[in-house]
């Protein structure tokens, strides 16, 4: 051991001479600084051991009427975990085995003892103890991580369930009437933002572990800033504050960025400024340092708030720290916003800095590089416009073309297929990479069949995976655009897929807006006079649907969404009601909540198996399922709360 350590040692020895010899040996060990306590019998030794923490016990074999073996057994039974070394006057193999069997770390014969051997024995005993302690700490840390994951899964469900009611009813009202459309849109937009916040907070472990992949697309910069301003202005007005957003120079009309993450960073910092400002203003200045194909954009968010003490400035970007140091009874918050923003902006290649003066205000500066096309137009900031911030999403168009979707999971490929067919393209399915290769080559070689315009390819499939399939197609000089569908959204994964021959990468679960943008990039568009979001979704053939949900508001919201599509519904609020209805009635679909107040959705599924009832069961979950759970229960679909009208319409439309 390189460093001198203070070691607490309990020596149980009834012979005074042997005690002195042992003490002298201990004091000669160079790597130990000891605190030595002596006991002369087993009972006193056990009493001392129970009162204080000791790093090491040395125990003589002969202790009057009792032996050191008895002490070792009783010490281990009382949960002492430190090493115990037994000392004896004579060599005895049988005694050696008894000592080790009782739990001793080692066995030393006094007559053969030397300072060097004694030192080595103690060194090894303490080293093994350190290793065991580290192992126990690691196990404890792993258990804490699992406990945290379980808590977050529960929290996710508890938050997503009321969001189901909020977003579901709002979406129904938006589609049902033009009255109060703007106000309902504000509610819906804020509810979706709350959902995004929830997702980001639950992902913080992946952010800090550098395992989140940013999804860069063309973003309407003016529209993104306007949307943020509109959302934050309401918060500012509620507190009687003035919110200003301005840019002295023209800004690029479109930038390549991850709109969700950039929006998250700006909203976190701006809302933090509003939260800690009681009067005055919050000012957002946007500076643009233009170069040929990129620009350094700087957001300066200043306020006239309470300010931050200088010694706390280094802590505010650390998760969970500012919640304890800065929050008061009148100012709430999770204490994660700035920590998430700091990690995200660093991944974008930028930085966040802060200057603050107590009782005068704070100034946060967010600097980040952005890229854009060479011929992009620079325009003044107009925050009164309501442009959408996904490129081309303002006027969605119907598209023509033939698309092949390759995924070994039938549920996934049909879901993506229904998402696509709403916009016009024809869809064909393949169940694995080899099936996809065969269908592409056949279409290209046949005079009776139209070639595919686009291929959506899952990565992990049996027989032939997606990467092998696209490499094979490229080797056959097939240049059809191929988009990778992957749930492995880790750092570096996108680059590897593009290098393998893919043209684009979409993350699972597939986001509808990003899918539409991708389709528009590769398919031919035809004019359309209306958009999906502006019209009612037409009912499909009537189905009987059972909803099993213990939260009354969420259940009724889901029921109203399904009924708006022309279907009949019935609600079961408990596990018992659900099983009774499932046994007595044949249902076209069962929408089943995972966490019921008096049980779980899994128990309902187990009951269905016992009664040999098969039905298209849709699991509604606010948390992730393990692979074992997914394989065991094989749900028809798994929908993550909150459910949207489009989710339900797409699913029921498959029948």
For each residue, the residues with C-beta under 8 A, 3 or more apart:
1: 4 5 31 123 126 127
2:
3: 31
4: 1 30 31 32 33
5: 1 31 32 33 126
6: 33 34 35
7: 32 33 34 35 55 56 126
8: 34 35 37 52 53 54 55 56
9: 26 34 35 36 37 54 55 56 57 58
10: 37 38 39 45 48 49 54 56 57 58
11: 19 22 23 36 37 38 39 57 58 59
12: 38 39 40 41 42 44 45 57 58 59 60 63 68 71
13: 18 19 22 38 40 58 59 60 87
14: 40 41 60 62 63 64
15: 18 19 60
16: 19 20
17: 20 21
18: 13 15 21 22 60 87 110
19: 11 13 15 16 22 23 38
20: 16 17 23 24
21: 17 18 24 25 110
22: 11 13 18 19 25 26 58 87
23: 11 19 20 26 27 36
24: 20 21 27 28
25: 21 22 28 29 113 115 118 119
26: 9 22 23 29 32 34 36 118 122
27: 23 24 34
28: 24 25 115 119
29: 25 26 32 34 115 118 119 122
30: 4 119
31: 1 3 4 5 119 123
32: 4 5 7 26 29 122
33: 4 5 6 7
34: 6 7 8 9 26 27 29
35: 6 7 8 9
36: 9 11 23 26
37: 8 9 10 11 48 52 54
38: 10 11 12 13 19
39: 10 11 12 44 45 47 48
40: 12 13 14 44 63
41: 12 14 44 45 63 64 66
42: 12 45 46 63 66 68 70 71 74
43: 46 47
44: 12 39 40 41 47 48
45: 10 12 39 41 42 48 49 57 59 71 75
46: 42 43 49 50 71 74 75 78
47: 39 43 44 50 51
48: 10 37 39 44 45 51 52
49: 10 45 46 52 54 57 75 78 80
50: 46 47 78
51: 47 48
52: 8 37 48 49
53: 8
54: 8 9 10 37 49 57 80 82
55: 7 8 9 82 126 129
56: 7 8 9 10 82 83 84 85 122 125 126 129
57: 9 10 11 12 45 49 54 75 80 82 83 84 85
58: 9 10 11 12 13 22 84 85 87
59: 11 12 13 45 63 68 71 72 84 85 86 87
60: 12 13 14 15 18 63 68 86 87 88
61: 67 68 69 86 87 88 89 95 99
62: 14 67 68 88 89
63: 12 14 40 41 42 59 60 66 67 68 71
64: 14 41
65:
66: 41 42 63 70 71
67: 61 62 63 70 71
68: 12 42 59 60 61 62 63 71 72 86 87 88 99
69: 61 72 73 86 98 99 102
70: 42 66 67 73 74
71: 12 42 45 46 59 63 66 67 68 74 75
72: 59 68 69 75 76 84 86 99 102 103 104
73: 69 70 76 77 102 103
74: 42 46 70 71 77 78
75: 45 46 49 57 71 72 78 80 84 103
76: 72 73 79 80 102 103
77: 73 74
78: 46 49 50 74 75
79: 76
80: 49 54 57 75 76 84
81: 132
82: 54 55 56 57 129
83: 56 57 105 106 125 126 128 129
84: 56 57 58 59 72 75 80 103 104 105
85: 56 57 58 59 104 105 106 107 108 121 122 125
86: 59 60 61 68 69 72 99 104 106 107 108
87: 13 18 22 58 59 60 61 68 108 110 113
88: 60 61 62 68 92 95 107 108 109 110
89: 61 62 109 110 111
90: 109 111
91: 96 109 112
92: 88 95 96
93: 96 97
94: 97 98
95: 61 88 92 98 99 107
96: 91 92 93 99 100 107
97: 93 94 100 101
98: 69 94 95 101 102
99: 61 68 69 72 86 95 96 102 104 107
100: 96 97 103 104 107
101: 97 98
102: 69 72 73 76 98 99
103: 72 73 75 76 84 100
104: 72 84 85 86 99 100 107
105: 83 84 85 125 128
106: 83 85 86 121 124 125
107: 85 86 88 95 96 99 100 104
108: 85 86 87 88 112 113 117 118 121
109: 88 89 90 91 112 113
110: 18 21 87 88 89 113
111: 89 90
112: 91 108 109 117
113: 25 87 108 109 110 117 118
114: 117 118
115: 25 28 29 118 119
116: 119 120
117: 108 112 113 114 120 121
118: 25 26 29 108 113 114 115 121 122
119: 25 28 29 30 31 115 116 122 123
120: 116 117 123 124
121: 85 106 108 117 118 124 125
122: 26 29 32 56 85 118 119 125 126
123: 1 31 119 120 126 127
124: 106 120 121 127 128
125: 56 83 85 105 106 121 122 128 129
126: 1 5 7 55 56 83 122 123 129 130
127: 1 123 124 130 131
128: 83 105 124 125 131 132
129: 55 56 82 83 125 126 132 133
130: 126 127 133 134
131: 127 128 134 135
132: 81 128 129 135 136
133: 129 130 136 137
134: 130 131 137 138
135: 131 132 138 139
136: 132 133 139 140
137: 133 134 140 141
138: 134 135 141 142
139: 135 136 142 143
140: 136 137 143 144
141: 137 138 144 145
142: 138 139 145 146
143: 139 140 146 147
144: 140 141 147 148
145: 141 142 148 149
146: 142 143 149 150
147: 143 144 150 151
148: 144 145 151 152
149: 145 146 152 153
150: 146 147 153 154
151: 147 148 154 155
152: 148 149 155 156 202 623
153: 149 150 156 157 622 623 624
154: 150 151 157 158 595 623
155: 151 152 158 159 202
156: 152 153 159 160 198 202 622 623
157: 153 154 160 161 594 595 621 622 623 641
158: 154 155 161 622
159: 155 156 162 163 198 622
160: 156 157 163 164 195 198 622 640 641 642
161: 157 158 164 165 551 554 593 622 641
162: 159 165 166 551 553 554
163: 159 160 166 167 191 194 195 198 641 642
164: 160 161 167 168 551 554 557 558 620 641 642 643
165: 161 162 168 169 551 553 554 556 557 642
166: 162 163 169 170 187 191 557 642
167: 163 164 170 171 188 191 192 195 642 644
168: 164 165 171 172 554 557 558 560 561 642 643 644 645
169: 165 166 172 173 557 560
170: 166 167 173 174 184 187 188 191
171: 167 168 174 175 188 561 644 645
172: 168 169 175 176 557 560 561 564 645
173: 169 170 176 177 180 184
174: 170 171 181 184 185 188
175: 171 172 536 537 564 645
176: 172 173 564
177: 173 180 181
178: 181
179:
180: 173 177 183 184
181: 174 177 178 184 185
182: 185 186
183: 180 186 187
184: 170 173 174 180 181 187 188
185: 174 181 182 188 189
186: 182 183 189 190 234
187: 166 170 183 184 190 191
188: 167 170 171 174 184 185 191 192
189: 185 186 192 193 227 231
190: 186 187 193 194 231
191: 163 166 167 170 187 188 194 195 642
192: 167 188 189 195 196
193: 189 190 196 197 231 267
194: 163 190 191 197 198
195: 160 163 167 191 192 198 199 642
196: 192 193 199 200 260 263 264
197: 193 194 200 201 264
198: 156 159 160 163 194 195 201 202
199: 195 196 202 203
200: 196 197 203 204 207 264 340
201: 197 198 204 334 336 340
202: 152 155 156 198 199
203: 199 200 206 207 212
204: 200 201 207 208 319 336 339 340 343
205: 208 209
206: 203 209 211 212
207: 200 203 204 210 211 212 340 343 344 347
208: 204 205 319 343
209: 205 206
210: 207 347 491
211: 206 207 490 491
212: 203 206 207 347 489 490 491
213: 489 490 491 493 494 507
214: 258 261 347 348
215: 258 260 507 514
216: 256 257 258
217: 256 257 258 259 390 391 514 517
218: 254 255 256 390 391 517
219: 223 224 254 255 256 257 259 262 389 390 391
220: 223 224 253 254 387 388 389 390 391
221: 224 225 251 252 253 254 255 389
222: 225 226 251 253 379 381 382 385 387
223: 219 220 226 227 385 386 387 388 389
224: 219 220 221 227 228 259 262 263 389
225: 221 222 228 229 245 251 286 381 383
226: 222 223 229 230 382 383 384 385 386 387
227: 189 223 224 230 231 263 389
228: 224 225 231 232 263 266 267 270
229: 225 226 232 233 243 245 284 383
230: 226 227 233 234 383 386
231: 189 190 193 227 228 234 235 267
232: 228 229 235 236 243 267 270 271 274 282
233: 229 230 236 237 243
234: 186 230 231 237 238
235: 231 232 238 239 271 274
236: 232 233 239 241 242 243 274 282
237: 233 234 240 241 243
238: 234 235
239: 235 236 274 277 278
240: 237 279
241: 236 237 274 277 279 280 281 282
242: 236 280 281 282
243: 229 232 233 236 237 274 281 282 284
244: 281 282 283 284
245: 225 229 284 286 381 383
246: 283 284 285 286 381
247: 250 251 285 286 287 288 380 381
248: 285 287
249: 287 288 290
250: 247 288 378 379 380
251: 221 222 225 247 286 288 297 378 379 380 381
252: 221 255 288 295 370 372 376 377 378
253: 220 221 222 376 377 378 379
254: 218 219 220 221 372 373 376 391
255: 218 219 221 252 295 297 370 371 372
256: 216 217 218 219 370 371 372
257: 216 217 219 261 262 348 370
258: 214 215 216 217 261 262 348
259: 217 219 224 262 263 389 390
260: 196 215 263 264
261: 214 257 258 264 265 344 347 348
262: 219 224 257 258 259 265 266 348
263: 196 224 227 228 259 260 266 267 389
264: 196 197 200 260 261 267 268 340 341 344
265: 261 262 268 269 340 341 344 345 366
266: 228 262 263 269 270 299 366
267: 193 228 231 232 263 264 270 271
268: 264 265 271 272 337 338 340 341
269: 265 266 272 273 299 301 337 338 341 352 364 366
270: 228 232 266 267 273 274 282 284 301
271: 232 235 267 268 274 275 337
272: 268 269 275 276 333 337 338 364
273: 269 270 276 277 282 301 302 303 305 362 364
274: 232 235 236 239 241 243 270 271 277 282 303
275: 271 272 331 333
276: 272 273 303 305 306 331 362
277: 239 241 273 274 280 281 282 303 304 305 306 361
278: 239 305 306
279: 240 241 304
280: 241 242 277 303 304 305 361
281: 241 242 243 244 277 303 304
282: 232 236 241 242 243 244 270 273 274 277 301 302 303 304
283: 244 246 300 301 302 303
284: 229 243 244 245 246 270 299 300 301
285: 246 247 248 299 300 302
286: 225 245 246 247 251 297 298 299 300 381
287: 247 248 249 297 298 299 300
288: 247 249 250 251 252 295 296 297 298
289: 295 296 297 298
290: 249 295 378
291: 294 295 296
292: 374
293: 371 372 373 374
294: 291 369 370 371 372
295: 252 255 288 289 290 291 369 370 372
296: 288 289 291 367 368 369 370
297: 251 255 286 287 288 289 367 368 369 370
298: 286 287 288 289 365 366 367 368
299: 266 269 284 285 286 287 365 366 367
300: 283 284 285 286 287 363 364 365 366
301: 269 270 273 282 283 284 363 364 365 366
302: 273 282 283 285 361 362 363 364
303: 273 274 276 277 280 281 282 283 361 362 363
304: 277 279 280 281 282 360 361
305: 273 276 277 278 280 361 362
306: 276 277 278 358 359
307: 356 357 358 359 360 361 362
308: 312 313 316 326 354 356 358 362
309: 312 313 358
310: 313 356
311: 314
312: 308 309 315 316 322 325 326
313: 308 309 310 316 354 356
314: 311 317
315: 312 318 321 322 325
316: 308 312 313 321 322 326 338 354
317: 314 338 339 341 342 352
318: 315 321 322 339
319: 204 208 335 336 339 340
320: 323 324 335 336 339
321: 315 316 318 324 325 335
322: 312 315 316 318 325 326 327 335 338 339
323: 320 326 327 333 334 335 336
324: 320 321 327 335
325: 312 315 321 322
326: 308 312 316 322 323 331 335
327: 322 323 324 331 332 333 335
328: 331
329:
330:
331: 275 276 326 327 328
332: 327
333: 272 275 323 327 337
334: 201 323 337
335: 319 320 321 322 323 324 326 327 339
336: 201 204 319 320 323 339 340
337: 268 269 271 272 333 334 340 341
338: 268 269 272 316 317 322 341 342 352
339: 204 317 318 319 320 322 335 336 342 343
340: 200 201 204 207 264 265 268 319 336 337 343 344
341: 264 265 268 269 317 337 338 344 345 352 366
342: 317 338 339 345 346 352
343: 204 207 208 339 340 346 347
344: 207 261 264 265 340 341 347 348
345: 265 341 342 348 350 351 352 366 368
346: 342 343 349 350 351
347: 207 210 212 214 261 343 344
348: 214 257 258 261 262 344 345 368 369
349: 346 368 369
350: 345 346 366 367 368 369
351: 345 346 366 367 368
352: 269 317 338 341 342 345 364 365 366
353: 364 365 367
354: 308 313 316 362 363 364 365
355: 362 363 365
356: 307 308 310 313 361 362 363
357: 307 360 361 362
358: 306 307 308 309
359: 306 307
360: 304 307 357
361: 277 280 302 303 304 305 307 356 357
362: 273 276 302 303 305 307 308 354 355 356 357
363: 300 301 302 303 354 355 356
364: 269 272 273 300 301 302 352 353 354
365: 298 299 300 301 352 353 354 355
366: 265 266 269 298 299 300 301 341 345 350 351 352
367: 296 297 298 299 350 351 353
368: 296 297 298 345 348 349 350 351
369: 294 295 296 297 348 349 350
370: 252 255 256 257 294 295 296 297
371: 255 256 293 294
372: 252 254 255 256 293 294 295 376
373: 254 293 376
374: 292 293
375:
376: 252 253 254 372 373
377: 252 253
378: 250 251 252 253 290
379: 222 250 251 253 382
380: 247 250 251
381: 222 225 245 246 247 251 286
382: 222 226 379 385
383: 225 226 229 230 245
384: 226
385: 222 223 226 382
386: 223 226 230
387: 220 222 223 226 394
388: 220 223 393 394
389: 219 220 221 223 224 227 259 263
390: 217 218 219 220 259 393 513 514 517
391: 217 218 219 220 254 517
392: 395 396 397 517 520
393: 388 390 396 513 516 517
394: 387 388
395: 392 531
396: 392 393 423 516 528 531 532
397: 392 423 520 525 526 527 528
398: 423 424 525 526 527 528
399: 423 424 425 519 520 523 524 525 526
400: 424 425 523 524 525 526
401: 425 426 453 454 522 523 524
402: 425 426 428 443 450 451 452 453 454
403: 420 425 426 427 428 452 453 454 455 456 523
404: 427 428 429 430 436 439 440 452 454 455 456
405: 413 416 417 420 427 428 429 430 455 456
406: 413 429 430 431 432 433 435 436 455 456 457 458 461 466 469
407: 412 413 416 429 430 431 456 458 461 485
408: 431 432 458 460 461 462
409: 412 413 458
410: 413 414 431
411: 414 415 636 637
412: 407 409 415 416 458 485 508
413: 405 406 407 409 410 416 417 429 430 431 458
414: 410 411 417 418 429 654
415: 411 412 418 419 637 650 651 654
416: 405 407 412 413 419 420 456 485 510 515
417: 405 413 414 420 421 427 429
418: 414 415 421 422 650 653 654
419: 415 416 422 510 512 515 650
420: 403 405 416 417 423 425 427 515 519
421: 417 418 424 425 426 427
422: 418 419 532
423: 396 397 398 399 420 516 519
424: 398 399 400 421 526
425: 399 400 401 402 403 420 421 453 454 519 523
426: 401 402 403 421
427: 403 404 405 417 420 421
428: 402 403 404 405 439 452
429: 404 405 406 407 413 414 417
430: 404 405 406 407 413 433 435 436 439
431: 406 407 408 410 413 435 461
432: 406 408 435 436 461 462 463 464
433: 406 430 436 437 457 461 463 464 465 466 468 469
434: 437 438 463 464 469
435: 406 430 431 432 438 439 463
436: 404 406 430 432 433 439 440 455 457 469
437: 433 434 440 441 464 469 472 473
438: 434 435 441 442
439: 404 428 430 435 436 442 443 452
440: 404 436 437 443 444 452 455 473 478 480
441: 437 438 444 445 476 478
442: 438 439 445 446 449
443: 402 439 440 446 449 450 451 452
444: 440 441 451 478
445: 441 442
446: 442 443 449
447:
448:
449: 442 443 446
450: 402 443
451: 402 443 444 480
452: 402 403 404 428 439 440 443 455 480
453: 401 402 403 425 480 481 522 523
454: 401 402 403 404 425 480 481 482 483 519 522 523
455: 403 404 405 406 436 440 452 480 481 482 483
456: 403 404 405 406 407 416 482 483 485 506
457: 406 433 436 466 469 470 482 483 484 485 502
458: 406 407 408 409 412 413 461 466 485 486
459: 465 466 467 484 485 486 488 497
460: 408 465 466
461: 406 407 408 431 432 433 458 464 465 466 469
462: 408 432
463: 432 433 434 435
464: 432 433 434 437 461 468 469 472
465: 433 459 460 461 468 469
466: 406 433 457 458 459 460 461 469 470 484 485
467: 459 470 471 497 500
468: 433 464 465 471 472
469: 406 433 434 436 437 457 461 464 465 466 472 473
470: 457 466 467 473 474 482 484 500 501 502
471: 467 468 474 475 500 501
472: 437 464 468 469 475 476
473: 437 440 469 470 476 478 480 482 501
474: 470 471 477 478 479 501
475: 471 472
476: 441 472 473
477: 474
478: 440 441 444 473 474
479: 474
480: 440 451 452 453 454 455 473
481: 453 454 455 503 504 522
482: 454 455 456 457 470 473 501 502 503
483: 454 455 456 457 502 503 504 505 506 518 522
484: 457 459 466 470 497 502 504 505 506
485: 407 412 416 456 457 458 459 466 506 508 510
486: 458 459 489 493 497 505 506 507 508
487: 507 508
488: 459 493
489: 212 213 486 493 507 508
490: 211 212 213 493
491: 210 211 212 213
492: 495 496
493: 213 486 488 489 490 496 497 505
494: 213 497 498 505
495: 492 498 499
496: 492 493 499 500
497: 459 467 484 486 493 494 500 502 505
498: 494 495 502 503 505
499: 495 496
500: 467 470 471 496 497
501: 470 471 473 474 482
502: 457 470 482 483 484 497 498 505
503: 481 482 483 498 522
504: 481 483 484 518 521
505: 483 484 486 493 494 497 498 502
506: 456 483 484 485 486 510 511 514 515 518
507: 213 215 486 487 489 510 511
508: 412 485 486 487 489
509: 640
510: 416 419 485 506 507 514 515
511: 506 507 514 515
512: 419 515 516 646
513: 390 393 516 517
514: 215 217 390 506 510 511 517 518
515: 416 419 420 506 510 511 512 518 519
516: 393 396 423 512 513 519 520
517: 217 218 390 391 392 393 513 514 520 521
518: 483 504 506 514 515 521 522
519: 399 420 423 425 454 515 516 522 523
520: 392 397 399 516 517 523 525
521: 504 517 518
522: 401 453 454 481 483 503 518 519
523: 399 400 401 403 425 453 454 519 520
524: 399 400 401
525: 397 398 399 400 520
526: 397 398 399 400 424
527: 397 398
528: 396 397 398 531
529:
530: 534 535
531: 395 396 528 534 535
532: 396 422 535 537 646
533:
534: 530 531
535: 530 531 532
536: 175
537: 175 532 565 645 646 649
538:
539: 542 564 565 566 567
540: 543 565 566 649 652 653 655
541: 655
542: 539 566 567 568
543: 540 567 568 588 589 652 655
544: 567 568 569 570 585 586 587 588 589
545: 562 567 568 569 570 587 588 589 590 591 652
546: 569 570 571 572 578 581 582 585 587 589 590 591
547: 555 558 559 562 569 570 571 572 591
548: 571 572 575 578 590 591 592 593 596 601 604
549: 554 555 558 571 572 573 591 593 596 620
550: 555 573 574 593 595 596 597 598
551: 161 162 164 165 554 555 593
552: 555 556 573
553: 162 165 556 557
554: 161 162 164 165 168 549 551 557 558 593 641
555: 547 549 550 551 552 558 559 571 573
556: 165 552 553 559 560 571
557: 164 165 166 168 169 172 553 554 560 561
558: 164 168 547 549 554 555 561 562 591 620 643 648
559: 547 555 556 562 563 569 571
560: 168 169 172 556 557 563 564
561: 168 171 172 557 558 564 565 643 645 648
562: 545 547 558 559 565 567 569 591 648 652
563: 559 560 566 567 568 569
564: 172 175 176 539 560 561 645
565: 537 539 540 561 562 645 648 649 652
566: 539 540 542 563
567: 539 542 543 544 545 562 563 588 652
568: 542 543 544 545 563
569: 544 545 546 547 559 562 563
570: 544 545 546 547 581 585
571: 546 547 548 549 555 556 559
572: 546 547 548 549 577 578 580 581
573: 549 550 552 555 577
574: 550 577 578 596 597 598 599
575: 548 578 579 596 598 599 600 603 604
576: 579 580 598
577: 572 573 574 580 581
578: 546 548 572 574 575 581 582 592 596 604
579: 575 576 582 583 604 607 608
580: 572 576 577 583 584
581: 546 570 572 577 578 584 585 587
582: 546 578 579 585 587 590 604 607 608 611 613 615
583: 579 580 611 613
584: 580 581
585: 544 546 570 581 582
586: 544 615
587: 544 545 546 581 582 590 615
588: 543 544 545 567 615 616 655
589: 543 544 545 546 615 616 617 618 636 651 652 655
590: 545 546 548 582 587 615 616 617 618
591: 545 546 547 548 549 558 562 618 620
592: 548 578 601 604 605 617 618 619 620 635
593: 161 548 549 550 551 554 596 601 620 621
594: 157 600 601 602 619 620 621 622 623 625
595: 154 157 550 600 601 622
596: 548 549 550 574 575 578 593 599 600 601 604
597: 550 574
598: 550 574 575 576
599: 574 575 596 603 604
600: 575 594 595 596 603 604
601: 548 592 593 594 595 596 604 605 619
602: 594 605 606 629 633
603: 575 599 600 606 607
604: 548 575 578 579 582 592 596 599 600 601 607 608
605: 592 601 602 608 609 617 633
606: 602 603 609 610
607: 579 582 603 604 610 611
608: 579 582 604 605 611 613 614 615 617
609: 605 606 612 613
610: 606 607
611: 582 583 607 608
612: 609
613: 582 583 608 609
614: 608
615: 582 586 587 588 589 590 608
616: 588 589 590 636 637 655
617: 589 590 592 605 608 635 636
618: 589 590 591 592 635 636 637 638 639 651
619: 592 594 601 625 633 635 637 638 639
620: 164 549 558 591 592 593 594 639 641 643
621: 157 593 594 624 625 638 639 640 641
622: 153 156 157 158 159 160 161 594 595 640 641
623: 152 153 154 156 157 594
624: 153 621
625: 594 619 621 629 630 638
626: 629 630
627: 630 631
628: 631 632
629: 602 625 626 632 633
630: 625 626 627 633 634 635 638
631: 627 628 634
632: 628 629
633: 602 605 619 629 630
634: 630 631
635: 592 617 618 619 630 638
636: 411 589 616 617 618
637: 411 415 616 618 619 651
638: 618 619 621 625 630 635
639: 618 619 620 621 643 647 651
640: 160 509 621 622
641: 157 160 161 163 164 554 620 621 622
642: 160 163 164 165 166 167 168 191 195
643: 164 168 558 561 620 639 647 648
644: 167 168 171 647 648
645: 168 171 172 175 537 561 564 565 648 649
646: 512 532 537 649 650
647: 639 643 644 650 651
648: 558 561 562 565 643 644 645 651 652
649: 537 540 565 645 646 652 653
650: 415 418 419 646 647 653 654
651: 415 589 618 637 639 647 648 654
652: 540 543 545 562 565 567 589 648 649 655
653: 418 540 649 650
654: 414 415 418 650 651
655: 540 541 543 588 589 616 652
